[in-house]
Amino acid sequence: MKRIALAASLVILASYGASAQTTEQLVKGATDTSNVLNYGMGYNLQRFSTLNQINRDTIKNLVPVWNYSLNDDRSEESQPLVYQGVIYVTTNSATIAIDAKTGKQIWKTKVEYPPETPRIVCCGIINRGAALYDGKVFRTTLDANVIALDAKTGKELWRQKAADIKEGYSMTVAPLVADGVVITGISGAEFGTRGFIDGWDPATGKQLWRTFSIPSPDEPGGDTWKGDTWKLGGGSTWITGSYDAELNTVYWGIGNPGPFNAAVRPGDNLYTCSVLALDPKTGKIKWHYQFSPNNPFDYDSVAEMVLADMNVEGKPTKVLMDANRNGFFYVLDRTNGKLLAANPYVKVNWASGIDMKTGRPIDTDVVKDARDGKKVTVYPSILGGKNWEPMSYNPQTGLAYANTLAFGGKYKAEPATYKQGEWYLGMDLTDPWEWGDGPRGHLKAIDPMTGKAKWEAASDIPRFSGVLSTAGGVVFTGALTGEFEAFDADSGKKLWQFQTGSGIEGQPVTWQQDGVQYVAVTSGYGGVYSLFSGDERLAKVPPGGSLWVFAVKN
C-alpha cells in the first residue's frame, strides 16, 4: 500500500511539475500564441500577437464567449494571464483562476487588508495583474505586501511586507519575474515617500535586494538633491518593467518627484522621471536616462518601456521606446541609454524640444514661471500626454498604438508641508484642467522616430484602456463609456465594438486554444480620470467589474 501511495504521489508531483512555468517559457512569451505568460504579452511589453484568425474580415463575427463577474465595483486595470487553459486575473481584493474555455471559476483567493488602507491610495483602488513562475502566482496588495500563491489551488505560500502603509506606501504593480527573481515596484510619491524597486526569491519570499529610486547623499546621483529633500523625494515605481534576456537587463520607469513644487527641491532630482537599466540578480543600476529633470508637472516616467529591434539610420539597433507623460516620444539605445529620437506626439508647450546632445529638455518660460510660483497653463496636463494605460508596438507596421490625452492643465505651486501618511503635493488643485474644445483624447498610430501620427481616432472622453495589436491588422482598446473597440491598424477605421456594461480600463490580451483565437479584457470603471476630472458625462456609467472573453462565431 505504501508503494502504491508513493507511486500515486510521484504521478501527481510529475503532473504538477510539468505544468510549472519555466524561465525558458517566460523568455519565449512574446511568441507563445497558446498562452499569455507575461505582463505586456512578452518581456518586450509590445502587446502584439502574430495571431490572425481575428482579422479585418472576420472581426464582424466577433462575439462574447463568456463573462465572469469579478464581484468588485472598483476600477479593473488588471491584465489577465493565460497558461495551459487557465486564466489568472486579479482585482484589488482577490486573485482568481478561471477555466479559459468555459468561464467557470477554478479557485478564488481573497485579499484582506486593513480598512484604513484606501486612505493612502492616490489614484484608484486597483491592482494591475500577476506574474507566473514555477507553479506559483505572484501579486502585490494595496497594503504593500508581496504574495505567492499555489497556481493549482490558490493557497498562499508566502507573504512579505515591502513597506508600511502608515508612511504612505501602497502597491498596485504586477510583478516581473526576470532571471529567476520576482521584481516589484511601489506607489506613494504623492505622500512624501522614498521610492524603490525590490527583488525577491520566488521559492521563499526572501528579499534579495532593494534599489532606491532616490539616492542618498553618499550614492551616485545623491548630489542632485539639496539637504534632506531626498528623504521625501517620491520616485514611485508602480508600472511593471521590461526585460531583455540576451542583455540580462531590466528596464524600469521611475515616477515623479515629491512634492510637485519644484522650488522646494532644487537640482535634477535623480532618478525621478527616469528609466533605470538594472541587473535583475542584484538590482545594480547599469545606466539611467532622465526625461524631465526637476520636474514640476507630475510628468512621471513609470509607464511601459517597450523593447524592439529597429533600423535606425540603416543600422539594426536594440531600442527602448517610451511615450512619455511629458508629451515627447523617446527612442533610446537600450544597450547604453543613448538618445536616438525624441519628438512631441501631443501638444507640448513646456519645452521647445529635446537637446539631442545632452538629452535634456529645452525649457520654455512656462517652466521658469512655474518654478517662480506663477500660475501657468501647461500642455500636457499633470495627467500627461499619455497616462499609465499601456501602448502596443506592431513590428509589422512599425507603428506604436497609444491612447493619448488632448488637454492641458493649470499649475500653480504652493507651500508643501510634510505630514506622515498625508498628501505632500505643493500644488493648487482647486482648478487643475484646461479642457479646450474638441475631443479630450485620441487613439494614435505613432511613428516612433518622428512622433507623428499616421492616423488618429478621436474620443470625446479620453480612453484609459491598454492597447493590443495583432497580425490580423486589428487594434483593440476600450472606452470609459464601456465599449470594447477594434480598429484597422493601417487606416484607423473602427471595425467593431461591443458594450461591456462598465467603463473599460483594462489591458486586452489574445491567445489561441484548440484552434480558436480568443480576446479577453477586464471591464470596470473607477480610475484616475473618473476620480479627478469631474466629467459629468460619465455620471451614468455604472461600476461593476467583470472579465469578458470573445471569439469569432463560425
C-alpha positions as CSV (number, residue, x, y, z in Angstrom):
1,M,0.0,0.0,0.0
2,K,2.9,2.3,0.8
3,R,4.4,1.7,-2.6
4,I,1.1,2.4,-4.3
5,A,0.7,5.6,-2.3
6,L,4.2,6.7,-3.1
7,A,3.7,5.9,-6.8
8,A,0.5,8.0,-6.8
9,S,2.3,10.9,-5.1
10,L,5.0,10.8,-7.7
11,V,2.5,10.9,-10.6
12,I,0.8,13.9,-9.0
13,L,4.1,15.6,-8.5
14,A,5.2,14.8,-12.0
15,S,2.0,16.2,-13.4
16,Y,2.4,19.4,-11.3
17,G,6.0,19.8,-12.3
18,A,5.1,19.5,-16.0
19,S,2.7,22.5,-15.6
20,A,5.2,24.6,-13.6
21,Q,6.2,27.6,-15.7
22,T,9.9,27.9,-16.5
23,T,12.3,30.7,-17.2
24,E,12.6,29.5,-20.8
25,Q,8.9,29.8,-21.3
26,L,8.9,33.3,-20.0
27,V,11.7,34.3,-22.3
28,K,9.7,33.0,-25.3
29,G,6.4,34.5,-24.0
30,A,6.2,37.1,-26.8
31,T,6.0,34.3,-29.5
32,D,3.9,31.8,-27.5
33,T,0.4,32.2,-29.0
34,S,-1.1,29.5,-26.9
35,N,-0.6,31.3,-23.6
36,V,-0.2,34.8,-22.2
37,L,2.7,34.3,-19.9
38,N,3.9,37.8,-19.3
39,Y,2.6,41.2,-18.4
40,G,2.7,43.1,-21.7
41,M,2.3,39.8,-23.6
42,G,6.1,39.4,-23.6
43,Y,9.2,40.6,-21.8
44,N,9.3,43.4,-24.5
45,L,5.9,44.8,-23.5
46,Q,5.0,45.1,-27.2
47,R,1.4,43.8,-26.6
48,F,1.5,42.4,-30.1
49,S,0.3,38.9,-31.3
50,T,1.1,37.1,-34.5
51,L,-2.4,35.5,-34.4
52,N,-4.6,36.5,-37.4
53,Q,-7.8,34.4,-37.1
54,I,-9.4,37.6,-35.9
55,N,-8.8,40.0,-38.7
56,R,-10.3,42.8,-40.7
57,D,-12.6,40.4,-42.5
58,T,-13.7,38.2,-39.5
59,I,-14.0,40.9,-36.9
60,K,-17.6,41.5,-37.8
61,N,-18.4,38.0,-36.4
62,L,-16.6,38.6,-33.0
63,V,-19.0,37.7,-30.2
64,P,-18.8,37.1,-26.4
65,V,-18.0,33.6,-25.4
66,W,-18.5,34.1,-21.7
67,N,-18.5,36.8,-19.0
68,Y,-17.2,36.3,-15.4
69,S,-18.3,38.6,-12.6
70,L,-15.3,39.8,-10.5
71,N,-17.7,40.8,-7.7
72,D,-15.9,44.1,-7.4
73,D,-17.0,47.7,-8.1
74,R,-13.6,49.3,-8.3
75,S,-11.5,50.1,-11.4
76,E,-10.4,46.9,-13.1
77,E,-7.0,47.6,-14.7
78,S,-5.6,44.1,-14.4
79,Q,-4.1,42.3,-17.3
80,P,-5.2,38.6,-17.5
81,L,-2.6,35.9,-17.8
82,V,-3.3,32.6,-19.6
83,Y,-1.4,29.3,-19.0
84,Q,-2.4,25.8,-20.1
85,G,-6.1,26.7,-20.5
86,V,-6.4,28.7,-17.2
87,I,-6.8,32.4,-16.9
88,Y,-5.3,34.2,-13.9
89,V,-6.7,37.6,-13.1
90,T,-6.5,39.9,-10.1
91,T,-8.6,42.6,-8.5
92,N,-7.7,44.8,-5.5
93,S,-9.5,42.3,-3.3
94,A,-8.9,38.8,-4.9
95,T,-6.8,36.6,-7.1
96,I,-8.8,34.3,-9.4
97,A,-8.2,31.2,-11.6
98,I,-10.8,30.6,-14.3
99,D,-11.2,27.9,-17.0
100,A,-10.4,29.7,-20.2
101,K,-12.9,27.9,-22.4
102,T,-15.9,27.8,-20.1
103,G,-15.5,30.8,-17.8
104,K,-16.0,28.6,-14.7
105,Q,-14.1,29.6,-11.6
106,I,-11.4,27.1,-10.5
107,W,-10.4,29.0,-7.3
108,K,-10.6,32.4,-5.8
109,T,-8.3,33.7,-3.0
110,K,-9.4,36.9,-1.3
111,V,-7.0,39.6,-0.3
112,E,-7.6,41.1,3.2
113,Y,-6.1,44.4,4.1
114,P,-6.7,47.0,6.9
115,P,-9.8,49.2,6.3
116,E,-7.7,52.4,6.5
117,T,-5.6,51.3,3.5
118,P,-7.5,53.1,0.8
119,R,-6.8,56.4,2.6
120,I,-3.2,56.3,1.3
121,V,-4.0,55.4,-2.3
122,C,-3.5,58.2,-4.8
123,C,-5.5,57.3,-7.8
124,G,-7.8,54.3,-7.5
125,I,-8.2,51.2,-5.5
126,I,-6.8,48.8,-8.1
127,N,-4.4,46.0,-9.0
128,R,-2.8,45.6,-12.4
129,G,-2.1,41.9,-12.5
130,A,0.0,38.9,-11.6
131,A,3.2,37.0,-12.6
132,L,3.5,33.3,-13.1
133,Y,6.6,31.2,-12.4
134,D,7.5,27.7,-11.2
135,G,3.9,26.8,-10.3
136,K,3.2,30.0,-8.4
137,V,1.2,33.1,-8.9
138,F,2.8,36.3,-7.6
139,R,0.9,39.5,-6.9
140,T,1.1,42.6,-4.8
141,T,-1.5,44.1,-2.4
142,L,-2.8,47.5,-1.7
143,D,-1.3,47.4,1.8
144,A,2.2,46.9,0.3
145,N,2.6,43.1,0.6
146,V,4.0,40.7,-2.0
147,I,2.3,37.3,-2.1
148,A,3.0,33.9,-3.7
149,L,0.0,31.6,-4.3
150,D,-0.1,28.0,-5.5
151,A,-1.2,28.1,-9.1
152,K,-3.2,24.9,-8.8
153,T,-5.1,25.7,-5.6
154,G,-4.7,29.4,-4.8
155,K,-3.2,28.5,-1.4
156,E,-1.0,31.2,0.0
157,L,2.6,30.0,0.0
158,W,4.4,33.1,1.3
159,R,3.9,36.8,2.1
160,Q,6.4,39.6,2.6
161,K,5.7,43.1,3.7
162,A,7.5,45.6,1.4
163,A,6.6,48.8,3.2
164,D,4.4,50.4,5.9
165,I,1.2,52.0,4.7
166,K,1.3,54.4,7.6
167,E,4.2,56.1,5.8
168,G,2.1,56.5,2.6
169,Y,3.2,53.4,0.6
170,S,1.0,51.1,-1.4
171,M,1.3,48.6,-4.2
172,T,-0.7,48.1,-7.4
173,V,2.0,46.8,-9.7
174,A,2.1,43.5,-11.4
175,P,5.4,41.7,-10.5
176,L,8.0,40.8,-13.1
177,V,9.9,37.6,-12.9
178,A,13.3,38.0,-14.6
179,D,16.3,35.7,-14.4
180,G,14.6,33.8,-11.6
181,V,13.9,36.9,-9.4
182,V,10.5,38.3,-8.6
183,I,10.7,42.1,-9.0
184,T,8.2,44.6,-7.7
185,G,7.7,48.3,-7.5
186,I,6.0,50.7,-5.1
187,S,3.4,53.5,-5.1
188,G,3.3,56.6,-2.9
189,A,5.2,59.6,-4.3
190,E,2.3,61.9,-3.5
191,F,2.7,61.1,0.2
192,G,6.4,62.1,0.7
193,T,7.8,58.6,0.4
194,R,11.2,57.4,-1.0
195,G,10.6,55.0,-3.9
196,F,12.4,51.7,-4.5
197,I,12.4,48.5,-6.6
198,D,12.7,45.1,-4.8
199,G,14.0,41.7,-5.8
200,W,12.5,38.6,-4.1
201,D,13.3,34.9,-4.0
202,P,10.4,33.2,-5.8
203,A,10.7,30.0,-3.7
204,T,10.9,31.5,-0.2
205,G,10.0,35.2,-0.4
206,K,13.4,36.2,1.0
207,Q,14.3,39.8,0.0
208,L,17.3,39.6,-2.3
209,W,17.9,43.3,-2.9
210,R,16.4,46.8,-2.8
211,T,17.3,49.6,-5.2
212,F,16.1,53.0,-4.1
213,S,14.9,55.3,-6.9
214,I,16.0,58.3,-4.8
215,P,19.7,58.1,-4.0
216,S,21.1,59.1,-0.6
217,P,23.8,61.7,-0.4
218,D,26.6,59.1,-0.5
219,E,25.3,57.3,-3.6
220,P,25.7,58.3,-7.3
221,G,23.1,61.0,-8.0
222,G,22.7,62.0,-4.4
223,D,24.2,65.4,-5.2
224,T,21.0,66.2,-7.3
225,W,19.0,66.7,-4.1
226,K,19.5,69.6,-1.7
227,G,19.8,68.9,2.0
228,D,17.4,66.2,3.3
229,T,14.9,66.6,0.4
230,W,15.9,63.2,-0.9
231,K,14.2,61.6,2.1
232,L,10.7,62.7,0.8
233,G,11.7,62.6,-2.9
234,G,9.0,60.4,-4.3
235,G,10.1,58.4,-7.3
236,S,7.3,55.7,-7.4
237,T,7.8,52.6,-9.5
238,W,4.2,51.4,-10.0
239,I,4.3,50.0,-13.5
240,T,6.0,46.7,-14.5
241,G,9.3,46.9,-16.2
242,S,10.5,45.2,-19.4
243,Y,13.4,42.7,-19.7
244,D,16.0,41.8,-22.3
245,A,17.1,38.3,-21.6
246,E,20.0,38.5,-24.0
247,L,21.4,41.6,-22.3
248,N,20.1,40.3,-18.9
249,T,18.8,43.8,-18.2
250,V,15.5,45.0,-16.7
251,Y,14.2,48.5,-17.7
252,W,12.0,50.1,-15.1
253,G,10.4,53.5,-15.2
254,I,10.6,55.9,-12.2
255,G,7.8,58.3,-11.2
256,N,7.5,62.0,-10.2
257,P,9.5,63.8,-7.5
258,G,7.8,65.0,-4.4
259,P,6.5,67.5,-3.8
260,F,5.2,68.9,-7.1
261,N,6.6,72.3,-6.0
262,A,10.0,72.2,-7.7
263,A,11.4,75.1,-5.8
264,V,11.4,73.0,-2.6
265,R,13.9,70.6,-4.1
266,P,16.5,72.4,-6.4
267,G,18.5,70.1,-8.6
268,D,17.9,67.4,-11.2
269,N,16.3,65.1,-8.6
270,L,17.6,61.8,-9.8
271,Y,16.3,59.2,-10.5
272,T,12.8,60.7,-10.8
273,C,11.2,60.9,-14.2
274,S,13.8,58.5,-15.5
275,V,14.3,54.9,-16.8
276,L,16.7,52.6,-14.9
277,A,18.6,49.7,-16.6
278,L,19.1,47.1,-13.8
279,D,20.8,43.8,-13.2
280,P,17.9,41.5,-12.2
281,K,20.0,39.4,-9.8
282,T,21.4,42.3,-7.9
283,G,19.4,45.4,-8.6
284,K,22.5,47.2,-9.6
285,I,22.0,50.2,-11.9
286,K,23.8,49.8,-15.2
287,W,22.7,53.1,-16.7
288,H,19.9,55.7,-16.5
289,Y,18.3,58.3,-18.6
290,Q,16.3,61.2,-17.1
291,F,13.5,62.5,-19.2
292,S,12.4,65.5,-17.1
293,P,14.9,66.9,-14.6
294,N,13.5,68.8,-11.6
295,N,10.0,68.4,-12.9
296,P,7.1,70.5,-11.5
297,F,4.2,69.0,-13.5
298,D,3.9,65.3,-12.3
299,Y,5.5,64.0,-15.6
300,D,6.3,60.7,-14.1
301,S,8.0,58.1,-16.3
302,V,6.7,54.9,-14.8
303,A,4.8,53.9,-18.0
304,E,5.9,50.9,-20.1
305,M,9.4,50.8,-21.6
306,V,8.8,49.0,-24.8
307,L,11.7,47.0,-26.4
308,A,12.1,46.4,-30.1
309,D,14.8,45.8,-32.7
310,M,14.6,48.6,-35.3
311,N,16.7,50.0,-38.1
312,V,18.0,53.4,-37.0
313,E,19.8,55.3,-39.8
314,G,20.1,52.0,-41.6
315,K,21.7,50.2,-38.7
316,P,19.9,47.3,-36.8
317,T,19.5,48.7,-33.3
318,K,18.2,47.4,-29.9
319,V,15.9,50.2,-28.8
320,L,13.7,51.1,-25.9
321,M,10.6,53.2,-26.7
322,D,8.6,55.4,-24.3
323,A,5.6,57.6,-25.0
324,N,6.5,59.8,-22.1
325,R,4.0,61.6,-19.9
326,N,5.8,64.8,-20.7
327,G,4.5,64.7,-24.3
328,F,7.6,63.5,-26.1
329,F,8.1,60.1,-27.7
330,Y,11.6,58.8,-26.9
331,V,13.7,56.2,-28.6
332,L,16.8,55.1,-26.7
333,D,19.6,52.6,-27.5
334,R,18.8,50.1,-24.7
335,T,22.4,48.8,-24.6
336,N,23.7,52.1,-23.2
337,G,20.9,54.6,-22.8
338,K,21.9,56.8,-25.8
339,L,19.2,59.1,-27.1
340,L,18.2,58.3,-30.6
341,A,14.9,60.3,-31.1
342,A,12.6,62.5,-29.0
343,N,9.7,64.2,-30.6
344,P,6.3,65.5,-29.4
345,Y,3.4,63.2,-30.0
346,V,0.8,65.6,-28.5
347,K,0.6,69.3,-27.9
348,V,3.6,70.5,-25.8
349,N,4.3,74.0,-24.5
350,W,6.6,73.5,-21.5
351,A,9.6,72.6,-23.8
352,S,10.5,73.6,-27.3
353,G,12.3,70.3,-27.9
354,I,14.9,67.9,-26.5
355,D,18.6,68.7,-26.9
356,M,19.9,65.6,-28.8
357,K,23.4,66.0,-27.4
358,T,22.6,66.4,-23.7
359,G,19.2,64.6,-23.7
360,R,17.8,67.4,-21.7
361,P,14.5,69.3,-22.5
362,I,14.8,72.8,-23.7
363,D,12.5,74.6,-21.2
364,T,10.2,77.4,-22.2
365,D,9.0,80.3,-20.0
366,V,6.2,78.0,-18.8
367,V,8.7,76.0,-16.7
368,K,10.5,79.1,-15.5
369,D,7.3,80.8,-14.5
370,A,6.0,77.6,-12.8
371,R,9.2,77.3,-10.7
372,D,8.9,81.1,-9.8
373,G,5.5,80.4,-8.3
374,K,3.4,81.9,-11.1
375,K,0.2,80.3,-12.4
376,V,0.7,78.8,-15.8
377,T,-1.3,76.8,-18.4
378,V,0.8,73.8,-19.4
379,Y,0.4,71.2,-22.1
380,P,0.2,68.3,-21.5
381,S,-1.6,68.4,-18.1
382,I,-0.5,66.6,-15.0
383,L,-2.2,63.5,-16.4
384,G,0.3,63.7,-19.2
385,G,0.3,63.2,-23.0
386,K,-0.4,59.6,-22.1
387,N,-1.1,58.3,-18.6
388,W,-0.5,54.8,-17.3
389,E,-2.5,53.0,-20.0
390,P,0.0,50.8,-21.9
391,M,0.5,51.2,-25.7
392,S,1.2,48.5,-28.2
393,Y,4.0,48.3,-30.8
394,N,3.4,46.3,-34.0
395,P,6.8,45.3,-35.6
396,Q,5.0,44.5,-38.9
397,T,3.7,48.1,-39.3
398,G,6.5,49.8,-37.4
399,L,3.9,51.8,-35.5
400,A,3.1,52.3,-31.8
401,Y,-0.6,52.4,-31.0
402,A,-1.3,54.6,-27.9
403,N,-4.3,56.2,-26.2
404,T,-3.2,59.8,-25.8
405,L,-4.7,62.8,-24.0
406,A,-5.6,66.2,-25.6
407,F,-6.0,68.7,-22.9
408,G,-3.8,71.0,-20.7
409,G,-3.6,71.9,-17.1
410,K,-3.4,74.9,-14.8
411,Y,-0.4,74.8,-12.5
412,K,0.5,76.9,-9.5
413,A,2.9,75.9,-6.8
414,E,2.0,76.4,-3.2
415,P,3.9,75.7,0.1
416,A,4.3,72.0,0.9
417,T,4.2,70.7,4.5
418,Y,5.1,67.1,5.1
419,K,2.9,65.1,7.5
420,Q,3.3,61.3,7.5
421,G,0.5,59.5,5.6
422,E,-1.0,62.6,4.1
423,W,-0.7,64.2,0.6
424,Y,2.5,66.1,0.1
425,L,1.9,67.9,-3.2
426,G,2.7,71.6,-3.1
427,M,0.3,72.4,-5.9
428,D,-3.1,74.1,-6.1
429,L,-5.6,71.5,-7.2
430,T,-8.7,73.6,-7.0
431,D,-9.0,74.1,-10.8
432,P,-6.3,72.0,-12.5
433,W,-7.7,71.4,-16.0
434,E,-7.6,73.4,-19.3
435,W,-10.0,71.3,-21.3
436,G,-10.2,73.3,-24.5
437,D,-12.6,72.5,-27.3
438,G,-12.9,69.2,-29.2
439,P,-12.1,65.6,-28.1
440,R,-10.1,65.0,-25.0
441,G,-8.2,62.0,-26.3
442,H,-7.1,60.1,-29.4
443,L,-6.0,56.6,-30.2
444,K,-3.0,57.3,-32.3
445,A,-0.8,55.2,-34.6
446,I,2.6,56.8,-34.0
447,D,5.9,56.7,-35.9
448,P,8.4,56.2,-33.1
449,M,11.2,58.0,-34.8
450,T,9.2,61.2,-35.6
451,G,6.3,61.2,-33.1
452,K,3.9,61.9,-35.9
453,A,0.6,60.0,-36.2
454,K,-0.3,58.0,-39.3
455,W,-3.9,58.2,-38.1
456,E,-5.8,59.1,-35.0
457,A,-9.2,58.1,-33.7
458,A,-10.7,60.8,-31.6
459,S,-12.7,60.3,-28.4
460,D,-14.7,63.0,-26.7
461,I,-14.0,61.3,-23.4
462,P,-10.4,60.0,-23.3
463,R,-9.6,56.3,-23.4
464,F,-7.7,54.9,-20.4
465,S,-7.5,51.3,-21.6
466,G,-4.5,49.4,-22.7
467,V,-3.9,48.6,-26.4
468,L,-3.4,45.3,-28.2
469,S,-2.4,44.9,-31.8
470,T,-2.3,41.8,-34.0
471,A,-1.0,40.4,-37.3
472,G,-4.7,40.3,-38.3
473,G,-4.4,44.1,-38.8
474,V,-6.6,44.8,-35.8
475,V,-6.0,47.2,-32.9
476,F,-8.1,46.6,-29.7
477,T,-8.8,49.0,-26.9
478,G,-11.6,50.2,-24.7
479,A,-13.6,53.3,-23.8
480,L,-14.6,54.7,-20.4
481,T,-18.2,54.5,-21.6
482,G,-17.9,50.7,-21.8
483,E,-17.3,49.9,-25.5
484,F,-14.7,47.3,-26.3
485,E,-13.4,48.6,-29.7
486,A,-11.4,47.3,-32.7
487,F,-9.7,49.5,-35.3
488,D,-8.0,48.9,-38.6
489,A,-4.2,49.0,-37.9
490,D,-3.5,50.7,-41.2
491,S,-6.3,53.2,-41.5
492,G,-7.7,53.8,-38.0
493,K,-11.2,52.9,-39.2
494,K,-13.4,51.5,-36.5
495,L,-14.3,47.9,-37.4
496,W,-16.3,46.7,-34.4
497,Q,-17.4,47.5,-30.9
498,F,-19.2,45.8,-28.0
499,Q,-20.8,47.3,-24.9
500,T,-19.4,45.7,-21.7
501,G,-21.6,47.4,-19.2
502,S,-19.0,49.4,-17.4
503,G,-16.0,51.6,-18.3
504,I,-13.0,49.8,-19.7
505,E,-9.6,50.5,-18.1
506,G,-8.2,47.0,-18.5
507,Q,-5.5,45.6,-20.7
508,P,-6.7,43.3,-23.6
509,V,-4.9,40.1,-24.4
510,T,-5.2,37.4,-27.0
511,W,-4.3,33.7,-27.3
512,Q,-5.3,30.6,-29.3
513,Q,-6.7,27.4,-27.7
514,D,-7.9,24.3,-29.6
515,G,-7.6,26.2,-32.9
516,V,-9.7,29.2,-31.7
517,Q,-8.3,32.7,-31.2
518,Y,-9.7,34.4,-28.1
519,V,-9.5,38.0,-26.9
520,A,-10.1,39.0,-23.2
521,V,-10.4,42.2,-21.4
522,T,-11.5,43.4,-17.9
523,S,-14.2,45.9,-17.6
524,G,-14.8,48.1,-14.5
525,Y,-14.9,51.9,-14.1
526,G,-13.2,54.0,-11.4
527,G,-9.6,55.1,-12.2
528,V,-7.7,58.4,-12.2
529,Y,-9.8,60.2,-14.7
530,S,-13.1,59.4,-13.1
531,L,-11.7,60.4,-9.7
532,F,-10.3,63.8,-10.7
533,S,-11.8,65.0,-13.9
534,G,-15.3,65.9,-12.8
535,D,-16.5,64.8,-16.2
536,E,-20.3,64.8,-15.8
537,R,-20.8,62.7,-19.0
538,L,-19.6,59.7,-17.0
539,A,-22.3,60.0,-14.3
540,K,-24.4,57.3,-15.9
541,V,-21.6,54.8,-16.4
542,P,-22.2,52.1,-13.7
543,P,-19.4,50.5,-11.7
544,G,-19.0,46.7,-11.7
545,G,-16.1,44.5,-12.5
546,S,-16.1,41.7,-15.0
547,L,-13.9,39.7,-17.3
548,W,-15.1,39.3,-20.9
549,V,-13.8,36.8,-23.4
550,F,-14.6,36.9,-27.2
551,A,-14.1,34.7,-30.3
552,V,-15.2,34.7,-33.9
553,K,-18.5,32.9,-34.4
554,N,-18.3,30.2,-37.1
